[in-house]
């Protein structure tokens, strides 16, 4: 049986009383402890920004696999991220992390380990574009037009929400 991802209205946390914040924090804690995921609504990110993000990444669907909760990325046929993973190996090679000390860029199948086992996934990781010590590795504009601009912009758009979640959910 697939778990149901809880849907939580975040507006009371952002604009309510201390007891509202405590109640929402408890709901989030319960959801993350039992299911591992949440759907957050009224979080302050404009819907057109979310829509643009979904055009880039496709849809994310949690599913249960034995005792593990797995997130499957269902890359829509027309999503922009399909273009990233469809690049040639040499194209992907140009966006490998610039340092082995941090994962910022493309990582191919078998390049990462979890619990001493090879990961059978490919992914692209990036962080704060203003972090000059751990710089992101980006595909050129020619390889993937608009990707860097969108990703850096969305990072800044979602950063305030991330800070609220990280700093205040321990209430």
C-alpha positions as CSV (number, residue, x, y, z in Angstrom):
1,X,0.0,0.0,0.0
2,X,1.3,3.4,-0.9
3,X,1.7,5.9,1.9
4,X,-0.4,9.0,1.7
5,X,1.8,12.1,1.8
6,X,0.3,14.5,4.3
7,X,-0.8,17.9,3.1
8,X,0.0,20.7,5.6
9,X,-1.1,24.4,5.5
10,X,2.0,26.4,6.5
11,X,0.2,29.8,6.7
12,X,-0.6,29.5,10.4
13,X,3.1,28.8,11.1
14,X,4.2,31.9,9.1
15,X,1.5,34.3,10.3
16,X,-0.1,32.8,13.4
17,X,0.5,32.6,17.1
18,X,3.1,30.7,19.0
19,X,0.5,27.9,19.6
20,X,-0.2,27.8,15.8
21,X,3.6,27.4,15.1
22,X,3.8,24.6,17.7
23,X,0.8,22.8,16.2
24,X,2.2,23.0,12.7
25,X,5.6,22.0,13.8
26,X,4.1,19.0,15.5
27,X,2.1,18.1,12.3
28,X,5.3,18.3,10.3
29,X,7.3,16.3,12.8
30,X,4.6,13.5,12.8
31,X,4.4,13.4,9.0
32,X,8.2,13.3,8.5
33,X,8.6,10.7,11.2
34,X,5.8,8.4,9.9
35,X,5.8,9.0,6.1
36,X,9.0,10.9,5.4
37,X,7.5,13.5,3.1
38,X,5.1,16.4,3.3
39,X,3.2,18.5,0.9
40,X,3.5,22.1,2.1
41,X,0.8,24.7,1.1
42,X,0.6,28.4,1.6
43,X,4.4,28.6,2.1
44,X,4.9,31.9,0.4
45,X,6.5,30.8,-2.9
46,X,4.4,32.1,-5.8
47,X,2.5,29.5,-7.7
48,X,4.1,30.5,-11.1
49,X,7.6,29.9,-9.6
50,X,6.4,26.4,-8.5
51,X,5.0,25.8,-12.0
52,X,8.3,26.8,-13.6
53,X,10.1,24.5,-11.3
54,X,7.9,21.6,-12.2
55,X,8.5,22.3,-15.9
56,X,12.2,21.8,-15.2
57,X,12.1,18.8,-13.0
58,X,8.9,16.9,-13.8
59,X,6.9,15.2,-11.0
60,X,8.1,13.6,-7.8
61,X,6.1,10.7,-6.5
62,X,6.9,8.8,-3.2
63,X,6.3,5.1,-3.3
64,X,6.9,2.3,-0.9
65,X,9.4,-0.4,-1.8
66,X,9.5,-3.1,0.8
67,X,10.6,-1.3,4.0
68,X,12.2,1.6,2.2
69,X,10.4,4.7,1.2
70,X,11.7,5.6,-2.2
71,X,11.2,8.8,-4.1
72,X,10.9,8.2,-7.8
73,X,11.5,11.0,-10.2
74,X,9.1,10.7,-13.0
75,X,10.7,12.9,-15.6
76,X,7.9,14.1,-17.9
77,X,8.6,13.7,-21.6
78,X,8.6,17.4,-22.0
79,X,10.4,18.4,-18.8
80,X,13.6,20.4,-19.2
81,X,15.6,18.1,-16.8
82,X,15.2,15.3,-19.4
83,X,17.6,17.4,-21.5
84,X,20.2,17.4,-18.7
85,X,20.2,13.6,-18.3
86,X,20.1,13.1,-22.1
87,X,23.4,14.9,-22.6
88,X,26.2,12.8,-24.0
89,X,28.7,11.4,-21.5
90,X,31.2,13.9,-22.6
91,X,28.7,16.7,-22.1
92,X,27.8,15.4,-18.6
93,X,31.6,15.1,-17.9
94,X,31.9,18.9,-18.2
95,X,29.6,19.4,-15.2
96,X,31.2,16.9,-12.8
97,X,31.9,18.4,-9.3
98,X,35.0,20.6,-9.3
99,X,36.2,19.0,-6.1
100,X,35.7,15.6,-4.5
101,X,35.0,17.3,-1.2
102,X,31.5,18.4,-2.3
103,X,28.9,17.2,-4.7
104,X,28.0,20.2,-6.8
105,X,27.4,19.1,-10.4
106,X,26.5,15.9,-12.2
107,X,27.1,12.5,-10.7
108,X,26.6,9.5,-12.8
109,X,25.5,6.0,-12.1
110,X,27.9,4.2,-9.8
111,X,29.7,7.4,-8.8
112,X,28.3,7.6,-5.3
113,X,28.1,5.1,-2.5
114,X,25.6,4.8,0.3
115,X,26.4,2.3,3.1
116,X,29.3,1.1,1.0
117,X,27.1,0.2,-1.9
118,X,27.2,1.8,-5.3
119,X,24.2,4.1,-6.1
120,X,22.5,3.2,-9.3
121,X,21.2,6.7,-9.9
122,X,22.4,9.8,-11.7
123,X,21.7,13.2,-10.3
124,X,22.6,16.9,-10.4
125,X,23.3,18.7,-7.2
126,X,23.8,22.4,-6.6
127,X,24.0,24.7,-3.6
128,X,24.0,28.4,-2.8
129,X,25.2,30.3,-5.9
130,X,26.8,32.8,-3.5
131,X,29.0,30.2,-1.8
132,X,32.4,30.8,-3.5
133,X,34.2,28.1,-1.5
134,X,32.0,25.3,-2.8
135,X,31.2,26.4,-6.3
136,X,28.5,24.8,-8.5
137,X,29.4,23.1,-11.7
138,X,27.0,24.1,-14.5
139,X,26.3,23.0,-18.0
140,X,27.1,25.7,-20.5
141,X,24.3,27.9,-21.8
142,X,24.8,26.2,-25.2
143,X,24.3,22.7,-23.7
144,X,21.3,23.6,-21.6
145,X,19.8,27.0,-22.2
146,X,18.2,28.7,-19.2
147,X,19.1,25.9,-16.7
148,X,21.6,27.8,-14.6
149,X,19.6,31.1,-14.6
150,X,16.4,29.2,-13.5
151,X,18.2,27.1,-10.9
152,X,20.0,30.0,-9.3
153,X,16.9,32.1,-9.3
154,X,14.8,29.4,-7.7
155,X,17.5,28.7,-5.1
156,X,17.1,32.4,-4.0
157,X,13.2,32.2,-4.1
158,X,13.0,29.1,-1.9
159,X,15.9,30.1,0.5
160,X,13.7,32.1,2.9
161,X,11.3,29.2,3.3
162,X,14.2,26.8,3.8
163,X,15.6,29.1,6.5
164,X,12.3,29.2,8.3
165,X,12.0,25.4,8.2
166,X,15.6,24.8,9.4
167,X,15.6,27.4,12.1
168,X,12.1,27.2,13.6
169,X,10.8,23.7,13.4
170,X,12.5,22.8,16.6
171,X,10.0,24.8,18.6
